[in-house]
């Protein structure tokens, strides 16, 4: 069974940086998309950043210019570098991997807490 293992949770002050990483417990083939969602208290889960297998990236407007998503294709690891953090970035961050087809399967990480104090 595939598990996505997240690391990098933490608490920082506003303006600080954190780096989240996500790696599968076993190799995953035919990956199409990888990325990160987050859920703030009392809010719905929202897409933060995503990357396709061809390297096309997509970011939420609220994080553009501050967050960077990258991927180690050989290790199927996805990294989210978060800079200039704001209090509103606080939430639980979930990585995901979409792979396969007809239909594709989506795997999720267990969630990692990010807390930004103002």
N, C-alpha and C positions, 0 to 999 in steps of 0.2 A: 504494500500500500504506500502510495506516495505521500510524503509529508514535506511541507515547506517549513524550514527552520529559520526564524528571524532572529536577528541580533542587533544591538545598538540602542536599546531603549535607554531613556535617561531624562534628567531634569536639567534644564539650562535656563539662564536668564535671557530676557529679550535681547536680540542682537547676536546671540551666540549661534553655535553650529552643532549639528549632530549628523551622524552617518549611520544609516540603516542598511543592513544587508539581509539577503534572503537566499537560501540555498536549498535545493531539494535533497531529500534523504537518499533518493536513488536517481539514476539518470532518467531524464524525460526526453522523449524523441518527438520530432515534429512539432516543436514549439512555434506558435504563431505570435502570441502576445505575452508580455510580462509587465508587471507594474505594481502600483501601490494605490490603495484606497485609504481613507481615514474616516473615523467617526468621532465627532465631538459630542460631549454630553448633551442629550436632548435633541440631537440633530440626526439627519439621515446620513448614511454612508455616502461619501463622495469620492470621485476619482481625483487623485492627486497628480499622478504621472504615469505614463505608459510608454512602452517601446515595442514596435513590431519586430519581426525577425529580420526585416531589411534595415532596421535602424531608425525608422521614422518615429519621432517622439511626439507626445501630446501632453500638455500640462494644463492644469486648472489655471484660470486667469489669476487667481489669488496667489499663486506660487511662482509664476513666470519671472525669470530673472533672479530668483533666489534658490530654487531647487534644481537639481540636475539628476537625471536618471541615467544609469549606465548599466551595461550588461557584459558579463564575461561569458561568451558563447560556449567556450569549451567546458566551463564548469556549470553552465546554466544558472549562474548567480546574477541576481539583480541588486543594484545598489542605489540608494537614494541619498544624495548629499544635500543636506538642508542647511542653508546659510541665512543670516539675517533673520533669525526666527522671531516670530511674533507670538503674543499671547494667544491669538486666535488660531495658531497652528496646533494648539494643544488637542490631543485626542489619542485614540487608539489607531495605530497604523497597521494595515493588513496588506501583505504582498499576495499576489496571485500569479498564476501561470495558466495560460490557455494552450492546449495542445491537442493534436489529433484532428479528426474531421468526422462528419456525418454521424452525429454532431460532435463538435469538439468538447473535450472535458476541461473543466476549470478546477484548479487546485488552489487552496487558500492556506495562508499561514495562520498561526494561532493568534496573532495580534500582538503588538508591542506598544507600550504606553510611552507617549512623548508629552512632557509637561514643560511649558514655557512660562516662566514667571515674569511679570512686568515690574 
